[in-house]
Amino acid sequence: MTAETPRPGSRRLLIAGGGLPSLALALALKQAHGPALAVTVIDPGRADPGRHRGRAYALAAGGRRMLDRLGLWPRVAEAAEPITEMVISDSRLADPVRPVFLTFGREAEDDRDPGEPFAHMIEAEPLAEALAEACRGAGVSIVAAGVVRAVPEGAAIGAVLTTGETLRGDLLVAADGARSRLREAARIGWVGWSYPQVGIVATIGHARPHGGRAVEHFLPAGPFAILPLRDGGPLGHRSSIVWTERSDDAEALLSGGPDEVLAEIERRFTLDLGTLALEHGPSRHPLAFGIARAFRAERLALLGDAAHVIHPIAGQGLNLGLADAAALAEAVTEALRLGLDPGGPDVLRAYERARRFDSFAMAAATDGLNRLFSNDALPLRLARDLGLGIVDRLPGLKRFFIGEAAAARGSRPRLLRGEAL
Ligand SMILES: Cc1cc2nc3c(=O)[nH]c(=O)nc-3n(C[C@H](O)[C@H](O)[C@H](O)COP(=O)(O)OP(=O)(O)OC[C@H]3O[C@@H](n4cnc5c(N)ncnc54)[C@H](O)[C@@H]3O)c2cc1C
């Protein structure tokens, strides 16, 4: 599809990158403003849902409310499994028993509606498919190209594409992932480092039901999480594995065939879910920490992993990106309703104010948790055993795990509260 030509007098938003938070932003703004706002998503892979095959994410309650408000939840609920309980243990690989230090999920939380799960595991491919289809249906243009650079031109910004074409808009959103070319080109600083760990993702089938329980074992090499998926597959039940290993060891652990990989998973597993089978994966993902020194430049907003990259220990990266999308959609909407420039400095400042502290708080918390748990030093082990006992008694800290770390529900963007823009 080529980019929609904005009608005379209407505004135009350009989004570089077609990941899940970008598509949610595009859909939210197109639904709210119709022909008054042309929305163009530019991605070399045309936001292809196939890129997400075999991935599943923990979607916090705010993200689910946002999908519901956008009319998407009924379309993707079939691909989502509520997490009813989260159980966290801390042990060594060879320990015969994994002592549980923290359990939560069933108790009532002030911020949640009665009976609302704190998170769902949602399969990313059907979610991306539903988002892309809804975007097309609403009139969002999806262009198959990369954005090479951005050229602010006073009252507009130009996005120079790999095709040689230049698109012009009022605002360009750089949602081009962790290695954002646009962030670098805009000379926005980045504080970050790589972890000496990789994330290994797989889908396993099992003969017994998981009962909606998510389990995370904090092992010395990093967390090993077993996350419930919707029933299906040859064995009837399925879970997603997100397994962090030292980079140096991952190669050897994954060098065997599916049986050897499954045996390694079983060594870490401990749940009694009956016969296990490897249904998808394993895939490997480099892990890093990073946060942009600013979330904006002239007519440019950073969004999603382009703005912040965090360790998957608490499964919150996508949730942060959806919160960015909700906050930016709100700031742009407020400007448009007042007849103001949607790419002006006030809009970008409001967006940055809404998101930077929240993102930094989550990034710092996940980094701290990873450092505290991914090692085997005895004093640290004692300290964290004590620490987890404290965490269990302080519902505020549990919020890091349920994706509601920094902001109380009342101050969160409207879409995350399930309200219209
Ligand atoms: C192992 C692992 C497990 C995770 N589990 C969870 C979880 O349970 N819950 C959760 O909330 N998060 C989780 N995350 C984090 C989540 O995957 C990311 O935060 C999220 O996918 C980021 O989306 P994004 O759109 O910002 O970036 P990406 O998904 O990287 O998308 C960037 C897009 O930009 C495009 N692009 C690149 N360059 C250009 C360019 N020059 N021009 C135009 N387009 C461009 C790419 O083609 C791509 O489509 C996990 C991450 C890992 C590694």
The ligand as an SDF file (V2000), in Angstrom:
LIG
                    3D

 53 58  0  0  0  0  0  0  0  0999 V2000
   13.1350  -12.9270   25.6510 C   0  0  0  0  0  0  0  0  0  0  0  0
   12.1720  -11.7680   25.7180 C   0  0  0  0  0  0  0  0  0  0  0  0
   10.9430  -11.9260   26.3430 C   0  0  0  0  0  0  0  0  0  0  0  0
   10.0650  -10.8370   26.4460 C   0  0  0  0  0  0  0  0  0  0  0  0
    8.8730  -11.0030   27.1040 N   0  0  0  0  0  0  0  0  0  0  0  0
    8.0520   -9.9380   27.2800 C   0  0  0  0  0  0  0  0  0  0  0  0
    6.8110  -10.0630   27.9960 C   0  0  0  0  0  0  0  0  0  0  0  0
    6.4360  -11.1360   28.4730 O   0  0  0  0  0  0  0  0  0  0  0  0
    6.0260   -8.9680   28.1620 N   0  0  0  0  0  0  0  0  0  0  0  0
    6.3930   -7.7610   27.6510 C   0  0  0  0  0  0  0  0  0  0  0  0
    5.6680   -6.7750   27.8750 O   0  0  0  0  0  0  0  0  0  0  0  0
    7.5400   -7.6030   26.9420 N   0  0  0  0  0  0  0  0  0  0  0  0
    8.3690   -8.6430   26.7330 C   0  0  0  0  0  0  0  0  0  0  0  0
    9.5260   -8.4990   26.0060 N   0  0  0  0  0  0  0  0  0  0  0  0
    9.8340   -7.1910   25.3900 C   0  0  0  0  0  0  0  0  0  0  0  0
    9.1430   -6.9780   24.0230 C   0  0  0  0  0  0  0  0  0  0  0  0
    9.4750   -8.0270   23.1490 O   0  0  0  0  0  0  0  0  0  0  0  0
    9.6240   -5.6640   23.3810 C   0  0  0  0  0  0  0  0  0  0  0  0
    9.6800   -4.6320   24.3440 O   0  0  0  0  0  0  0  0  0  0  0  0
    8.6590   -5.1990   22.2740 C   0  0  0  0  0  0  0  0  0  0  0  0
    8.4450   -6.2230   21.3440 O   0  0  0  0  0  0  0  0  0  0  0  0
    9.2460   -3.9680   21.5610 C   0  0  0  0  0  0  0  0  0  0  0  0
    8.4300   -3.5590   20.4870 O   0  0  0  0  0  0  0  0  0  0  0  0
    8.9240   -2.3870   19.5220 P   0  0  0  0  0  0  0  0  0  0  0  0
    7.8610   -2.2380   18.4940 O   0  0  0  0  0  0  0  0  0  0  0  0
    9.3170   -1.1990   20.3180 O   0  0  0  0  0  0  0  0  0  0  0  0
   10.2580   -2.9260   18.8510 O   0  0  0  0  0  0  0  0  0  0  0  0
   10.4250   -4.1110   17.7850 P   0  0  0  0  0  0  0  0  0  0  0  0
    9.4750   -5.2100   18.0630 O   0  0  0  0  0  0  0  0  0  0  0  0
   11.8840   -4.3760   17.7530 O   0  0  0  0  0  0  0  0  0  0  0  0
    9.9510   -3.4550   16.4060 O   0  0  0  0  0  0  0  0  0  0  0  0
   10.7270   -2.5250   15.7060 C   0  0  0  0  0  0  0  0  0  0  0  0
   10.1990   -2.4600   14.2840 C   0  0  0  0  0  0  0  0  0  0  0  0
   10.8960   -1.4190   13.6170 O   0  0  0  0  0  0  0  0  0  0  0  0
   11.2100   -1.8450   12.2950 C   0  0  0  0  0  0  0  0  0  0  0  0
   12.3550   -1.0410   11.8570 N   0  0  0  0  0  0  0  0  0  0  0  0
   13.6640   -1.1950   12.1890 C   0  0  0  0  0  0  0  0  0  0  0  0
   14.4080   -0.2360   11.6060 N   0  0  0  0  0  0  0  0  0  0  0  0
   13.5470    0.5300   10.8920 C   0  0  0  0  0  0  0  0  0  0  0  0
   13.6910    1.6870   10.0760 C   0  0  0  0  0  0  0  0  0  0  0  0
   14.9000    2.2480    9.8510 N   0  0  0  0  0  0  0  0  0  0  0  0
   12.6030    2.2240    9.5110 N   0  0  0  0  0  0  0  0  0  0  0  0
   11.3760    1.6940    9.7110 C   0  0  0  0  0  0  0  0  0  0  0  0
   11.1740    0.6080   10.4790 N   0  0  0  0  0  0  0  0  0  0  0  0
   12.2420    0.0450   11.0600 C   0  0  0  0  0  0  0  0  0  0  0  0
   11.4650   -3.3410   12.4120 C   0  0  0  0  0  0  0  0  0  0  0  0
   11.2360   -3.9950   11.1640 O   0  0  0  0  0  0  0  0  0  0  0  0
   10.4160   -3.7410   13.4680 C   0  0  0  0  0  0  0  0  0  0  0  0
    9.1950   -4.1140   12.8670 O   0  0  0  0  0  0  0  0  0  0  0  0
   10.4190   -9.5740   25.8900 C   0  0  0  0  0  0  0  0  0  0  0  0
   11.6490   -9.4300   25.2350 C   0  0  0  0  0  0  0  0  0  0  0  0
   12.5260  -10.5140   25.1590 C   0  0  0  0  0  0  0  0  0  0  0  0
   13.8690  -10.3230   24.4860 C   0  0  0  0  0  0  0  0  0  0  0  0
  1  2  1  0
  2  3  1  0
  2 52  2  0
  3  4  2  0
  4  5  1  0
  4 50  1  0
  5  6  2  0
  6  7  1  0
  6 13  1  0
  7  8  2  0
  7  9  1  0
  9 10  1  0
 10 11  2  0
 10 12  1  0
 12 13  2  0
 13 14  1  0
 14 15  1  0
 14 50  1  0
 15 16  1  0
 16 17  1  0
 16 18  1  0
 18 19  1  0
 18 20  1  0
 20 21  1  0
 20 22  1  0
 22 23  1  0
 23 24  1  0
 24 25  2  0
 24 26  1  0
 24 27  1  0
 27 28  1  0
 28 29  2  0
 28 30  1  0
 28 31  1  0
 31 32  1  0
 32 33  1  0
 33 34  1  0
 33 48  1  0
 34 35  1  0
 35 36  1  0
 35 46  1  0
 36 37  1  0
 36 45  1  0
 37 38  2  0
 38 39  1  0
 39 40  1  0
 39 45  2  0
 40 41  1  0
 40 42  2  0
 42 43  1  0
 43 44  2  0
 44 45  1  0
 46 47  1  0
 46 48  1  0
 48 49  1  0
 50 51  2  0
 51 52  1  0
 52 53  1  0
M  END
$$$$
